[in-house]
Amino acid sequence: MSAFNFKRIADPVHGTIGVSELEIAILQTSSFQRLRQVRQLGLAHLVFPGADYSRFSHSVGACHVAGRMLDALEANSAVTIDAHEKQLYRLAALLHDVGHYAFSHAMEEAIANHFSKMLFTGASAPAGTRPLFFKHERAGEEVVKEDPEIRSALEGGGFDPAKVSHVFMREDPALRFSSLVSSDLDADRIDYLLRTALHTGLPYGSADLGYLLTQICFADDRICFREKALRTAEHFLLCRYFDYQQITYQKTVAGLELVLKDVLTALLEAGGLAFSAADVTGYIRSREWSRFDDTFVTQRIAELRGDTSDPALKLKCDAILERRPPKLLGAWEKIDELIKPEHSRLLLKTARDKRDQWADTLGLDPKLIYVWDKPLTALTKIQPYAPIRDTVDGHGTAGDVEEVRRKFEEEIHILRAPDTPLVPIVALKNSLMSVLSRYTLYAVRVYAVVPDEMEGRIGEMRALVQKALEH
């Protein structure tokens, strides 16, 4: 019997998933069980009722996909992968999300905003803390290396915790299959798309994993795909783009996430939460990290709502606790080249400059008006611009070279024929990505948390705001 069929798990996406004895030991740790109570999609379940799956199920799925990709690599290429090496990458996929905060990216951004504001205002930072806070990848590295249960399980299974974290942090070039866990087409993104499509009921994640696995191979010391899989890889990237537009950036989801970040920042400032780097390391070492899930933070939001004397903050808490999303007052969107953000930036500045004026005209607290700027997302890690190729060849600053090399490693590479150089998908003239990767959707939106007594004026609010965004 395969070591990776020690136990079996029934999964709605992949069917029966086999896991090893060591993977079971990891699953049973407190820090990993915590992921059952951390939703993968934040507040998306308030719009898509089925979209409440957890980072626990996604992580198990990513581990399974990584295993399938490794099996396919071995079958399709002249490469030998022993059980120990296969286990290393499966563990990295399993543990890649273990450092996510409650409410995931919203909390991470709130923490970053909190410490940025602290530095800007000259407030004293936590003594001896460098860095001030962890991004979720770095927090995950800390969990893998410092959590007593996880460290003990890994070491007992013959694995160095630091080496496992080096895979998902991409900190060791000698780890030849790291792109299975962190790249444009990796186990993480594949499971995310398939699982999100199933749970939201939307069709945007229907990637053809089976065919991709028949065309994955290893050449030039890099994971790549044969040219037969070009359209399948392109379809995957387009699926991911539409998934983000229809779910992550859906108007109500994005509005709720804006308010949530604001409320979480208020909690941090009030001392209701403490997530400096030193705090997080302390929680991990003392095994308290497992307490900090979505339910824990939701309770803190409820307590903040009861304690605060700020009417605007009460309304924001109610927006989250009682699903009273902010109203979309105006929006502007345009698809344009990544190198042409000027109009979007001008509109963003206009909206921010007019916020107080709109609030005064409408009789709203300015703190209830939000300006949303869609994160600048591209279809691929790199774009087919000459400066990037020059940088990869060794020109530019050291920082430029390192950043572009990292992105280049995470790009999808296509093998056009045996014993020929690999080509990044964006450099293929017959690939849609050679054109589409140059473009992005720019968007600016204005939201407001509207008190019940002002619901009748929403039409007036929208007319005022939309007029400003159209000029």
CORWO-V312516 format. One record per residue. N is the residue number from 1. RES is the residue in one letter. SS is DSSP state (H for helix, E for strand, C for the rest). PSI is psi in whole degrees, -180 to 180 (999 if undefined). Layout:
n->N res->RES ss->SS psi->PSI
n->N res->RES ss->SS psi->PSI
This chain:
n->1 res->M ss->C psi->139
n->2 res->S ss->C psi->144
n->3 res->A ss->H psi->-22
n->4 res->F ss->H psi->18
n->5 res->N ss->H psi->31
n->6 res->F ss->C psi->-42
n->7 res->K ss->E psi->162
n->8 res->R ss->E psi->143
n->9 res->I ss->E psi->132
n->10 res->A ss->E psi->125
n->11 res->D ss->E psi->135
n->12 res->P ss->C psi->-19
n->13 res->V ss->C psi->-50
n->14 res->H ss->C psi->-3
n->15 res->G ss->E psi->-133
n->16 res->T ss->E psi->125
n->17 res->I ss->E psi->126
n->18 res->G ss->E psi->140
n->19 res->V ss->E psi->154
n->20 res->S ss->C psi->170
n->21 res->E ss->H psi->-40
n->22 res->L ss->H psi->-40
n->23 res->E ss->H psi->-38
n->24 res->I ss->H psi->-42
n->25 res->A ss->H psi->-39
n->26 res->I ss->H psi->-45
n->27 res->L ss->H psi->-32
n->28 res->Q ss->C psi->-4
n->29 res->T ss->C psi->154
n->30 res->S ss->H psi->-41
n->31 res->S ss->H psi->-32
n->32 res->F ss->H psi->-38
n->33 res->Q ss->H psi->-29
n->34 res->R ss->H psi->-34
n->35 res->L ss->H psi->-16
n->36 res->R ss->H psi->-29
n->37 res->Q ss->H psi->20
n->38 res->V ss->C psi->110
n->39 res->R ss->E psi->139
n->40 res->Q ss->C psi->-36
n->41 res->L ss->C psi->23
n->42 res->G ss->C psi->-121
n->43 res->L ss->C psi->12
n->44 res->A ss->H psi->-25
n->45 res->H ss->H psi->-17
n->46 res->L ss->H psi->-10
n->47 res->V ss->C psi->-43
n->48 res->F ss->C psi->99
n->49 res->P ss->C psi->-29
n->50 res->G ss->C psi->-5
n->51 res->A ss->C psi->46
n->52 res->D ss->C psi->24
n->53 res->Y ss->C psi->158
n->54 res->S ss->E psi->165
n->55 res->R ss->H psi->-18
n->56 res->F ss->H psi->-55
n->57 res->S ss->H psi->-37
n->58 res->H ss->H psi->-41
n->59 res->S ss->H psi->-40
n->60 res->V ss->H psi->-41
n->61 res->G ss->H psi->-41
n->62 res->A ss->H psi->-39
n->63 res->C ss->H psi->-44
n->64 res->H ss->H psi->-45
n->65 res->V ss->H psi->-41
n->66 res->A ss->H psi->-42
n->67 res->G ss->H psi->-43
n->68 res->R ss->H psi->-39
n->69 res->M ss->H psi->-40
n->70 res->L ss->H psi->-42
n->71 res->D ss->H psi->-41
n->72 res->A ss->H psi->-39
n->73 res->L ss->H psi->-44
n->74 res->E ss->H psi->-37
n->75 res->A ss->H psi->-32
n->76 res->N ss->H psi->-11
n->77 res->S ss->C psi->165
n->78 res->A ss->C psi->62
n->79 res->V ss->C psi->137
n->80 res->T ss->C psi->129
n->81 res->I ss->C psi->109
n->82 res->D ss->C psi->171
n->83 res->A ss->H psi->-36
n->84 res->H ss->H psi->-44
n->85 res->E ss->H psi->-40
n->86 res->K ss->H psi->-41
n->87 res->Q ss->H psi->-37
n->88 res->L ss->H psi->-49
n->89 res->Y ss->H psi->-33
n->90 res->R ss->H psi->-41
n->91 res->L ss->H psi->-42
n->92 res->A ss->H psi->-42
n->93 res->A ss->H psi->-40
n->94 res->L ss->H psi->-38
n->95 res->L ss->H psi->4
n->96 res->H ss->C psi->-24
n->97 res->D ss->C psi->9
n->98 res->V ss->C psi->-15
n->99 res->G ss->C psi->4
n->100 res->H ss->C psi->137
n->101 res->Y ss->C psi->166
n->102 res->A ss->C psi->141
n->103 res->F ss->C psi->18
n->104 res->S ss->H psi->-116
n->105 res->H ss->H psi->-31
n->106 res->A ss->H psi->-44
n->107 res->M ss->H psi->-42
n->108 res->E ss->H psi->-43
n->109 res->E ss->H psi->-37
n->110 res->A ss->H psi->-41
n->111 res->I ss->H psi->-45
n->112 res->A ss->H psi->-43
n->113 res->N ss->H psi->-41
n->114 res->H ss->H psi->-48
n->115 res->F ss->H psi->-30
n->116 res->S ss->H psi->-43
n->117 res->K ss->H psi->-39
n->118 res->M ss->H psi->-45
n->119 res->L ss->H psi->-39
n->120 res->F ss->H psi->-38
n->121 res->T ss->C psi->-4
n->122 res->G ss->C psi->11
n->123 res->A ss->C psi->153
n->124 res->S ss->C psi->132
n->125 res->A ss->C psi->161
n->126 res->P ss->C psi->132
n->127 res->A ss->C psi->133
n->128 res->G ss->C psi->15
n->129 res->T ss->C psi->117
n->130 res->R ss->C psi->115
n->131 res->P ss->C psi->171
n->132 res->L ss->C psi->-36
n->133 res->F ss->C psi->165
n->134 res->F ss->C psi->137
n->135 res->K ss->C psi->165
n->136 res->H ss->H psi->-33
n->137 res->E ss->H psi->-43
n->138 res->R ss->H psi->-37
n->139 res->A ss->H psi->-37
n->140 res->G ss->H psi->-41
n->141 res->E ss->H psi->-41
n->142 res->E ss->H psi->-41
n->143 res->V ss->H psi->-47
n->144 res->V ss->H psi->-38
n->145 res->K ss->H psi->-27
n->146 res->E ss->H psi->-19
n->147 res->D ss->C psi->123
n->148 res->P ss->H psi->-41
n->149 res->E ss->H psi->-47
n->150 res->I ss->H psi->-44
n->151 res->R ss->H psi->-44
n->152 res->S ss->H psi->-42
n->153 res->A ss->H psi->-44
n->154 res->L ss->H psi->-48
n->155 res->E ss->H psi->-38
n->156 res->G ss->H psi->-27
n->157 res->G ss->C psi->4
n->158 res->G ss->C psi->24
n->159 res->F ss->C psi->139
n->160 res->D ss->C psi->119
n->161 res->P ss->H psi->-38
n->162 res->A ss->H psi->-39
n->163 res->K ss->H psi->-37
n->164 res->V ss->H psi->-45
n->165 res->S ss->H psi->-29
n->166 res->H ss->H psi->-27
n->167 res->V ss->H psi->-55
n->168 res->F ss->H psi->-16
n->169 res->M ss->H psi->-9
n->170 res->R ss->C psi->49
n->171 res->E ss->C psi->-4
n->172 res->D ss->C psi->105
n->173 res->P ss->C psi->-20
n->174 res->A ss->C psi->-14
n->175 res->L ss->C psi->98
n->176 res->R ss->C psi->-17
n->177 res->F ss->C psi->23
n->178 res->S ss->H psi->-29
n->179 res->S ss->H psi->-11
n->180 res->L ss->H psi->-25
n->181 res->V ss->C psi->-22
n->182 res->S ss->C psi->93
n->183 res->S ss->C psi->-179
n->184 res->D ss->C psi->-26
n->185 res->L ss->C psi->81
n->186 res->D ss->C psi->177
n->187 res->A ss->H psi->-36
n->188 res->D ss->H psi->-54
n->189 res->R ss->H psi->-36
n->190 res->I ss->H psi->-51
n->191 res->D ss->H psi->-40
n->192 res->Y ss->H psi->-48
n->193 res->L ss->H psi->-47
n->194 res->L ss->H psi->-43
n->195 res->R ss->H psi->-40
n->196 res->T ss->H psi->-40
n->197 res->A ss->H psi->-43
n->198 res->L ss->H psi->-46
n->199 res->H ss->H psi->-23
n->200 res->T ss->H psi->-21
n->201 res->G ss->C psi->6
n->202 res->L ss->C psi->149
n->203 res->P ss->C psi->10
n->204 res->Y ss->C psi->-8
n->205 res->G ss->C psi->23
n->206 res->S ss->C psi->58
n->207 res->A ss->C psi->145
n->208 res->D ss->C psi->78
n->209 res->L ss->H psi->-41
n->210 res->G ss->H psi->-46
n->211 res->Y ss->H psi->-39
n->212 res->L ss->H psi->-41
n->213 res->L ss->H psi->-25
n->214 res->T ss->H psi->-15
n->215 res->Q ss->H psi->0
n->216 res->I ss->E psi->143
n->217 res->C ss->E psi->179
n->218 res->F ss->E psi->118
n->219 res->A ss->E psi->149
n->220 res->D ss->C psi->37
n->221 res->D ss->C psi->35
n->222 res->R ss->E psi->143
n->223 res->I ss->E psi->135
n->224 res->C ss->E psi->-179
n->225 res->F ss->E psi->141
n->226 res->R ss->E psi->156
n->227 res->E ss->H psi->-24
n->228 res->K ss->H psi->-27
n->229 res->A ss->H psi->8
n->230 res->L ss->H psi->-50
n->231 res->R ss->H psi->-35
n->232 res->T ss->H psi->-41
n->233 res->A ss->H psi->-42
n->234 res->E ss->H psi->-43
n->235 res->H ss->H psi->-40
n->236 res->F ss->H psi->-47
n->237 res->L ss->H psi->-38
n->238 res->L ss->H psi->-39
n->239 res->C ss->H psi->-45
n->240 res->R ss->H psi->-41
n->241 res->Y ss->H psi->-50
n->242 res->F ss->H psi->-33
n->243 res->D ss->H psi->-47
n->244 res->Y ss->H psi->-43
n->245 res->Q ss->H psi->-40
n->246 res->Q ss->H psi->-17
n->247 res->I ss->H psi->-67
n->248 res->T ss->H psi->-42
n->249 res->Y ss->C psi->11
n->250 res->Q ss->C psi->142
n->251 res->K ss->H psi->-42
n->252 res->T ss->H psi->-40
n->253 res->V ss->H psi->-49
n->254 res->A ss->H psi->-39
n->255 res->G ss->H psi->-44
n->256 res->L ss->H psi->-40
n->257 res->E ss->H psi->-36
n->258 res->L ss->H psi->-49
n->259 res->V ss->H psi->-41
n->260 res->L ss->H psi->-46
n->261 res->K ss->H psi->-40
n->262 res->D ss->H psi->-45
n->263 res->V ss->H psi->-41
n->264 res->L ss->H psi->-38
n->265 res->T ss->H psi->-41
n->266 res->A ss->H psi->-39
n->267 res->L ss->H psi->-43
n->268 res->L ss->H psi->-43
n->269 res->E ss->H psi->-31
n->270 res->A ss->H psi->-5
n->271 res->G ss->C psi->9
n->272 res->G ss->C psi->-20
n->273 res->L ss->C psi->148
n->274 res->A ss->C psi->112
n->275 res->F ss->C psi->44
n->276 res->S ss->C psi->166
n->277 res->A ss->H psi->-41
n->278 res->A ss->H psi->-40
n->279 res->D ss->H psi->-48
n->280 res->V ss->H psi->-44
n->281 res->T ss->H psi->-41
n->282 res->G ss->H psi->-44
n->283 res->Y ss->H psi->-42
n->284 res->I ss->H psi->-48
n->285 res->R ss->H psi->-33
n->286 res->S ss->C psi->3
n->287 res->R ss->C psi->23
n->288 res->E ss->C psi->-13
n->289 res->W ss->H psi->-32
n->290 res->S ss->H psi->-16
n->291 res->R ss->H psi->-24
n->292 res->F ss->C psi->77
n->293 res->D ss->C psi->-174
n->294 res->D ss->H psi->-39
n->295 res->T ss->H psi->-43
n->296 res->F ss->H psi->-47
n->297 res->V ss->H psi->-36
n->298 res->T ss->H psi->-40
n->299 res->Q ss->H psi->-39
n->300 res->R ss->H psi->-36
n->301 res->I ss->H psi->-41
n->302 res->A ss->H psi->-40
n->303 res->E ss->H psi->-40
n->304 res->L ss->H psi->-41
n->305 res->R ss->H psi->-39
n->306 res->G ss->H psi->-29
n->307 res->D ss->H psi->-30
n->308 res->T ss->C psi->147
n->309 res->S ss->C psi->4
n->310 res->D ss->C psi->111
n->311 res->P ss->H psi->-37
n->312 res->A ss->H psi->-42
n->313 res->L ss->H psi->-37
n->314 res->K ss->H psi->-44
n->315 res->L ss->H psi->-40
n->316 res->K ss->H psi->-42
n->317 res->C ss->H psi->-42
n->318 res->D ss->H psi->-35
n->319 res->A ss->H psi->-37
n->320 res->I ss->H psi->-48
n->321 res->L ss->H psi->-32
n->322 res->E ss->C psi->13
n->323 res->R ss->C psi->68
n->324 res->R ss->C psi->78
n->325 res->P ss->C psi->153
n->326 res->P ss->C psi->153
n->327 res->K ss->E psi->138
n->328 res->L ss->E psi->117
n->329 res->L ss->E psi->-26
n->330 res->G ss->E psi->153
n->331 res->A ss->E psi->149
n->332 res->W ss->E psi->136
n->333 res->E ss->E psi->147
n->334 res->K ss->E psi->135
n->335 res->I ss->E psi->126
n->336 res->D ss->E psi->175
n->337 res->E ss->E psi->148
n->338 res->L ss->C psi->-27
n->339 res->I ss->C psi->10
n->340 res->K ss->C psi->63
n->341 res->P ss->C psi->5
n->342 res->E ss->H psi->-48
n->343 res->H ss->H psi->-40
n->344 res->S ss->H psi->-43
n->345 res->R ss->H psi->-38
n->346 res->L ss->H psi->-45
n->347 res->L ss->H psi->-40
n->348 res->L ss->H psi->-45
n->349 res->K ss->H psi->-42
n->350 res->T ss->H psi->-47
n->351 res->A ss->H psi->-43
n->352 res->R ss->H psi->-38
n->353 res->D ss->H psi->-31
n->354 res->K ss->H psi->-4
n->355 res->R ss->H psi->-49
n->356 res->D ss->H psi->-37
n->357 res->Q ss->H psi->-45
n->358 res->W ss->H psi->-44
n->359 res->A ss->H psi->-42
n->360 res->D ss->H psi->-45
n->361 res->T ss->H psi->-39
n->362 res->L ss->H psi->-10
n->363 res->G ss->C psi->31
n->364 res->L ss->C psi->151
n->365 res->D ss->C psi->127
n->366 res->P ss->H psi->-27
n->367 res->K ss->H psi->-10
n->368 res->L ss->H psi->-3
n->369 res->I ss->E psi->131
n->370 res->Y ss->E psi->140
n->371 res->V ss->E psi->121
n->372 res->W ss->E psi->131
n->373 res->D ss->E psi->114
n->374 res->K ss->C psi->129
n->375 res->P ss->C psi->141
n->376 res->L ss->C psi->103
n->377 res->T ss->C psi->140
n->378 res->A ss->C psi->161
n->379 res->L ss->C psi->-28
n->380 res->T ss->C psi->164
n->381 res->K ss->C psi->-38
n->382 res->I ss->C psi->161
n->383 res->Q ss->C psi->155
n->384 res->P ss->C psi->59
n->385 res->Y ss->C psi->144
n->386 res->A ss->H psi->-40
n->387 res->P ss->H psi->-34
n->388 res->I ss->H psi->-43
n->389 res->R ss->H psi->-39
n->390 res->D ss->H psi->-42
n->391 res->T ss->H psi->-42
n->392 res->V ss->H psi->-32
n->393 res->D ss->C psi->-1
n->394 res->G ss->C psi->5
n->395 res->H ss->C psi->171
n->396 res->G ss->C psi->179
n->397 res->T ss->C psi->165
n->398 res->A ss->H psi->-40
n->399 res->G ss->H psi->-42
n->400 res->D ss->H psi->-47
n->401 res->V ss->H psi->-47
n->402 res->E ss->H psi->-44
n->403 res->E ss->H psi->-45
n->404 res->V ss->H psi->-37
n->405 res->R ss->H psi->-41
n->406 res->R ss->H psi->-47
n->407 res->K ss->H psi->-37
n->408 res->F ss->H psi->-40
n->409 res->E ss->H psi->-29
n->410 res->E ss->H psi->-4
n->411 res->E ss->C psi->156
n->412 res->I ss->C psi->127
n->413 res->H ss->E psi->140
n->414 res->I ss->E psi->132
n->415 res->L ss->E psi->108
n->416 res->R ss->C psi->-32
n->417 res->A ss->C psi->155
n->418 res->P ss->C psi->142
n->419 res->D ss->C psi->28
n->420 res->T ss->C psi->157
n->421 res->P ss->C psi->146
n->422 res->L ss->C psi->150
n->423 res->V ss->E psi->127
n->424 res->P ss->E psi->143
n->425 res->I ss->H psi->-31
n->426 res->V ss->H psi->-15
n->427 res->A ss->H psi->-3
n->428 res->L ss->C psi->122
n->429 res->K ss->C psi->-20
n->430 res->N ss->C psi->12
n->431 res->S ss->C psi->136
n->432 res->L ss->C psi->-32
n->433 res->M ss->H psi->-22
n->434 res->S ss->H psi->-21
n->435 res->V ss->H psi->-53
n->436 res->L ss->H psi->-28
n->437 res->S ss->C psi->-13
n->438 res->R ss->C psi->-13
n->439 res->Y ss->E psi->161
n->440 res->T ss->E psi->165
n->441 res->L ss->E psi->117
n->442 res->Y ss->E psi->139
n->443 res->A ss->E psi->140
n->444 res->V ss->E psi->131
n->445 res->R ss->E psi->153
n->446 res->V ss->E psi->126
n->447 res->Y ss->E psi->161
n->448 res->A ss->E psi->136
n->449 res->V ss->C psi->111
n->450 res->V ss->C psi->122
n->451 res->P ss->C psi->153
n->452 res->D ss->H psi->-41
n->453 res->E ss->H psi->-11
n->454 res->M ss->H psi->7
n->455 res->E ss->H psi->-33
n->456 res->G ss->H psi->-12
n->457 res->R ss->H psi->9
n->458 res->I ss->H psi->-39
n->459 res->G ss->H psi->-42
n->460 res->E ss->H psi->-42
n->461 res->M ss->H psi->-46
n->462 res->R ss->H psi->-40
n->463 res->A ss->H psi->-41
n->464 res->L ss->H psi->-47
n->465 res->V ss->H psi->-46
n->466 res->Q ss->H psi->-36
n->467 res->K ss->H psi->-41
n->468 res->A ss->H psi->-35
n->469 res->L ss->H psi->-17
n->470 res->E ss->C psi->-1
n->471 res->H ss->C psi->999
